[in-house]
Amino acid sequence: MKNPTKKYNPQTIEAKWQRHWSETGIHRTPDPHGKTTFYCLDFFPYPSGDGLSVGMKYLNEMTTCQNDGVTKELKEAVRTFTLLLAPFAPHIAEELWERLGGSYSVHQQAWPAWEEALIAEESVTLAVQLNSRVRDRLTIPAGTDEDRVKRMAIDCRGIRRHLNSRRISHIVYVPGRLVNVVTE
């Protein structure tokens, strides 16, 4: 008879799943835009509490959306959540997958991919500096050209207030981060 008090050893049990994920590449998702894939990066190479924390945020967001009734989007979110839950709680995920009417096993499904249009940033907040000191913040539409951003930075109240009669030497623009107005 096996010892019922034997400790669960994830290295021996989970090695099978690690091998399966590695061979099938089922957990990989394309990264065409170079942005951080927050959820995926938080739990590899092995599912951790950080990744589970992200999953709980996702679940909480779905719970607030449930007040609007069961929509097509909510159903898709629940399906995606179940796929993301599988590495953390394989048995529960399998049960949920079956109740959702999923085919075969949740562990044999493709990893969810994102839609580029849904993750595109609509606006960006830049720090506006005068001689490397933050003097203001500027929220601009994403994709605004550099010349326009520089003009908008010069027109910021915080820059105008501290600029006085100093002459502008040059302007450094780091897209998506900051604009630094340098004086002589």
C-alpha beads as a LAMMPS data file, in Angstrom:
LAMMPS data file: protein, C-alpha beads

184 atoms
183 bonds

1 atom types
1 bond types

-500.0 500.0 xlo xhi
-500.0 500.0 ylo yhi
-500.0 500.0 zlo zhi

Masses

1 110.0

Atoms # bond

1 1 1 0.000 0.000 0.000
2 1 1 1.233 3.486 -0.873
3 1 1 1.984 5.950 1.861
4 1 1 -1.059 8.312 2.009
5 1 1 1.013 11.049 3.681
6 1 1 3.536 11.193 0.839
7 1 1 4.137 14.803 -0.199
8 1 1 3.117 16.018 -3.631
9 1 1 6.247 16.546 -5.671
10 1 1 5.536 18.866 -8.616
11 1 1 8.899 18.105 -10.243
12 1 1 7.948 14.490 -10.848
13 1 1 4.264 14.943 -11.681
14 1 1 4.493 18.152 -13.662
15 1 1 7.477 17.025 -15.730
16 1 1 4.992 15.205 -17.942
17 1 1 3.077 18.439 -18.607
18 1 1 6.242 20.481 -19.063
19 1 1 7.368 17.968 -21.691
20 1 1 3.948 18.071 -23.381
21 1 1 3.876 21.902 -23.474
22 1 1 7.429 22.029 -24.766
23 1 1 6.856 19.437 -27.509
24 1 1 3.552 20.818 -28.752
25 1 1 4.359 24.501 -28.264
26 1 1 0.764 24.891 -27.169
27 1 1 1.650 27.663 -24.691
28 1 1 3.443 29.829 -27.236
29 1 1 1.727 32.880 -28.640
30 1 1 3.006 35.146 -31.413
31 1 1 4.555 38.489 -30.488
32 1 1 4.338 40.583 -33.645
33 1 1 4.486 43.972 -31.932
34 1 1 7.243 43.567 -29.351
35 1 1 5.081 44.535 -26.363
36 1 1 5.323 42.606 -23.130
37 1 1 2.893 39.709 -23.066
38 1 1 2.044 40.197 -19.415
39 1 1 0.180 36.993 -18.687
40 1 1 2.482 34.583 -20.502
41 1 1 5.690 36.038 -19.111
42 1 1 4.416 35.911 -15.540
43 1 1 4.176 32.164 -15.245
44 1 1 6.789 30.548 -17.435
45 1 1 8.823 28.391 -17.161
46 1 1 6.489 27.039 -14.486
47 1 1 3.074 28.281 -13.342
48 1 1 3.536 30.547 -10.338
49 1 1 1.516 32.661 -7.962
50 1 1 2.189 35.792 -10.048
51 1 1 0.481 34.298 -13.066
52 1 1 -2.398 33.113 -10.919
53 1 1 -2.739 36.647 -9.553
54 1 1 -3.135 37.969 -13.103
55 1 1 -5.764 35.299 -13.692
56 1 1 -7.700 36.482 -10.633
57 1 1 -7.707 40.045 -11.988
58 1 1 -9.096 38.679 -15.244
59 1 1 -11.749 36.702 -13.365
60 1 1 -12.758 39.750 -11.311
61 1 1 -13.151 41.779 -14.497
62 1 1 -15.377 39.057 -15.974
63 1 1 -17.488 39.060 -12.811
64 1 1 -18.195 42.790 -13.192
65 1 1 -19.113 42.225 -16.861
66 1 1 -21.569 39.502 -15.820
67 1 1 -23.932 42.227 -14.574
68 1 1 -24.640 43.071 -18.236
69 1 1 -25.920 39.535 -18.811
70 1 1 -24.350 36.638 -20.680
71 1 1 -23.030 38.081 -23.919
72 1 1 -21.003 36.553 -26.729
73 1 1 -17.970 38.447 -25.426
74 1 1 -18.423 37.091 -21.886
75 1 1 -18.694 33.536 -23.204
76 1 1 -15.460 34.022 -25.152
77 1 1 -13.781 35.497 -22.052
78 1 1 -14.817 32.484 -19.938
79 1 1 -13.509 30.108 -22.622
80 1 1 -10.188 31.998 -22.742
81 1 1 -9.952 32.077 -18.950
82 1 1 -10.423 28.300 -18.845
83 1 1 -7.583 27.826 -21.326
84 1 1 -5.325 30.113 -19.277
85 1 1 -6.302 28.367 -16.050
86 1 1 -5.301 24.920 -17.337
87 1 1 -1.564 25.065 -16.391
88 1 1 -2.444 26.210 -12.851
89 1 1 -5.444 24.037 -12.064
90 1 1 -5.596 21.264 -14.668
91 1 1 -8.432 19.272 -13.109
92 1 1 -10.720 22.249 -12.525
93 1 1 -9.949 23.604 -15.984
94 1 1 -10.795 20.238 -17.519
95 1 1 -14.135 20.184 -15.700
96 1 1 -14.943 23.753 -16.745
97 1 1 -13.961 22.965 -20.337
98 1 1 -16.362 20.047 -20.409
99 1 1 -19.191 22.179 -18.986
100 1 1 -18.509 24.806 -21.647
101 1 1 -18.978 22.137 -24.288
102 1 1 -15.337 22.188 -25.366
103 1 1 -14.020 19.444 -27.587
104 1 1 -11.747 16.728 -26.174
105 1 1 -9.372 18.128 -23.531
106 1 1 -8.589 21.698 -22.527
107 1 1 -4.898 20.702 -22.548
108 1 1 -5.046 19.828 -26.240
109 1 1 -6.392 23.240 -27.309
110 1 1 -4.380 26.009 -28.908
111 1 1 -3.198 28.784 -26.641
112 1 1 -5.357 31.901 -27.028
113 1 1 -4.010 34.622 -29.292
114 1 1 -4.698 38.308 -28.894
115 1 1 -6.206 40.683 -31.371
116 1 1 -3.788 43.465 -32.271
117 1 1 -6.581 46.039 -32.606
118 1 1 -7.765 45.414 -29.054
119 1 1 -4.364 45.960 -27.451
120 1 1 -3.394 49.056 -29.419
121 1 1 -2.892 52.064 -27.192
122 1 1 -5.124 55.003 -28.054
123 1 1 -3.181 57.611 -26.103
124 1 1 0.204 57.971 -24.439
125 1 1 1.183 60.096 -21.441
126 1 1 4.632 61.627 -21.707
127 1 1 6.751 63.237 -19.031
128 1 1 7.705 66.738 -20.186
129 1 1 11.061 67.825 -18.807
130 1 1 12.989 71.062 -18.776
131 1 1 16.710 70.374 -18.451
132 1 1 15.976 66.815 -17.226
133 1 1 13.520 67.929 -14.526
134 1 1 9.908 66.863 -14.914
135 1 1 7.774 69.989 -15.201
136 1 1 4.546 68.634 -16.714
137 1 1 2.759 65.635 -18.217
138 1 1 1.349 65.520 -21.716
139 1 1 -1.297 63.076 -22.928
140 1 1 -1.265 62.709 -26.703
141 1 1 -2.880 60.376 -29.235
142 1 1 -0.689 57.363 -29.997
143 1 1 1.218 57.790 -33.236
144 1 1 1.516 61.584 -33.049
145 1 1 4.495 62.701 -35.147
146 1 1 7.650 63.928 -33.424
147 1 1 7.499 67.555 -34.583
148 1 1 3.970 67.996 -33.266
149 1 1 4.905 66.399 -29.925
150 1 1 7.844 68.788 -29.567
151 1 1 5.615 71.813 -30.312
152 1 1 3.031 70.586 -27.792
153 1 1 5.766 70.103 -25.170
154 1 1 7.006 73.683 -25.598
155 1 1 3.429 74.913 -25.176
156 1 1 2.929 73.048 -21.866
157 1 1 2.168 75.312 -18.925
158 1 1 4.922 73.765 -16.769
159 1 1 7.552 74.389 -19.441
160 1 1 6.342 77.949 -20.195
161 1 1 6.391 78.824 -16.484
162 1 1 10.015 77.692 -15.999
163 1 1 11.389 78.639 -19.414
164 1 1 11.352 82.404 -18.772
165 1 1 13.753 84.058 -21.223
166 1 1 16.073 81.085 -21.655
167 1 1 16.777 79.967 -25.192
168 1 1 16.005 76.389 -26.231
169 1 1 19.123 74.529 -27.352
170 1 1 17.421 71.331 -28.506
171 1 1 14.577 68.967 -27.679
172 1 1 15.025 65.272 -26.954
173 1 1 12.024 63.053 -27.686
174 1 1 11.852 59.457 -26.509
175 1 1 8.679 58.033 -28.119
176 1 1 6.133 56.833 -25.587
177 1 1 8.220 58.031 -22.631
178 1 1 9.282 61.662 -22.446
179 1 1 10.155 64.976 -24.047
180 1 1 13.132 66.863 -22.630
181 1 1 13.490 70.550 -23.517
182 1 1 17.145 71.514 -23.111
183 1 1 18.135 75.156 -22.730
184 1 1 21.476 76.885 -23.266

Bonds

1 1 1 2
2 1 2 3
3 1 3 4
4 1 4 5
5 1 5 6
6 1 6 7
7 1 7 8
8 1 8 9
9 1 9 10
10 1 10 11
11 1 11 12
12 1 12 13
13 1 13 14
14 1 14 15
15 1 15 16
16 1 16 17
17 1 17 18
18 1 18 19
19 1 19 20
20 1 20 21
21 1 21 22
22 1 22 23
23 1 23 24
24 1 24 25
25 1 25 26
26 1 26 27
27 1 27 28
28 1 28 29
29 1 29 30
30 1 30 31
31 1 31 32
32 1 32 33
33 1 33 34
34 1 34 35
35 1 35 36
36 1 36 37
37 1 37 38
38 1 38 39
39 1 39 40
40 1 40 41
41 1 41 42
42 1 42 43
43 1 43 44
44 1 44 45
45 1 45 46
46 1 46 47
47 1 47 48
48 1 48 49
49 1 49 50
50 1 50 51
51 1 51 52
52 1 52 53
53 1 53 54
54 1 54 55
55 1 55 56
56 1 56 57
57 1 57 58
58 1 58 59
59 1 59 60
60 1 60 61
61 1 61 62
62 1 62 63
63 1 63 64
64 1 64 65
65 1 65 66
66 1 66 67
67 1 67 68
68 1 68 69
69 1 69 70
70 1 70 71
71 1 71 72
72 1 72 73
73 1 73 74
74 1 74 75
75 1 75 76
76 1 76 77
77 1 77 78
78 1 78 79
79 1 79 80
80 1 80 81
81 1 81 82
82 1 82 83
83 1 83 84
84 1 84 85
85 1 85 86
86 1 86 87
87 1 87 88
88 1 88 89
89 1 89 90
90 1 90 91
91 1 91 92
92 1 92 93
93 1 93 94
94 1 94 95
95 1 95 96
96 1 96 97
97 1 97 98
98 1 98 99
99 1 99 100
100 1 100 101
101 1 101 102
102 1 102 103
103 1 103 104
104 1 104 105
105 1 105 106
106 1 106 107
107 1 107 108
108 1 108 109
109 1 109 110
110 1 110 111
111 1 111 112
112 1 112 113
113 1 113 114
114 1 114 115
115 1 115 116
116 1 116 117
117 1 117 118
118 1 118 119
119 1 119 120
120 1 120 121
121 1 121 122
122 1 122 123
123 1 123 124
124 1 124 125
125 1 125 126
126 1 126 127
127 1 127 128
128 1 128 129
129 1 129 130
130 1 130 131
131 1 131 132
132 1 132 133
133 1 133 134
134 1 134 135
135 1 135 136
136 1 136 137
137 1 137 138
138 1 138 139
139 1 139 140
140 1 140 141
141 1 141 142
142 1 142 143
143 1 143 144
144 1 144 145
145 1 145 146
146 1 146 147
147 1 147 148
148 1 148 149
149 1 149 150
150 1 150 151
151 1 151 152
152 1 152 153
153 1 153 154
154 1 154 155
155 1 155 156
156 1 156 157
157 1 157 158
158 1 158 159
159 1 159 160
160 1 160 161
161 1 161 162
162 1 162 163
163 1 163 164
164 1 164 165
165 1 165 166
166 1 166 167
167 1 167 168
168 1 168 169
169 1 169 170
170 1 170 171
171 1 171 172
172 1 172 173
173 1 173 174
174 1 174 175
175 1 175 176
176 1 176 177
177 1 177 178
178 1 178 179
179 1 179 180
180 1 180 181
181 1 181 182
182 1 182 183
183 1 183 184
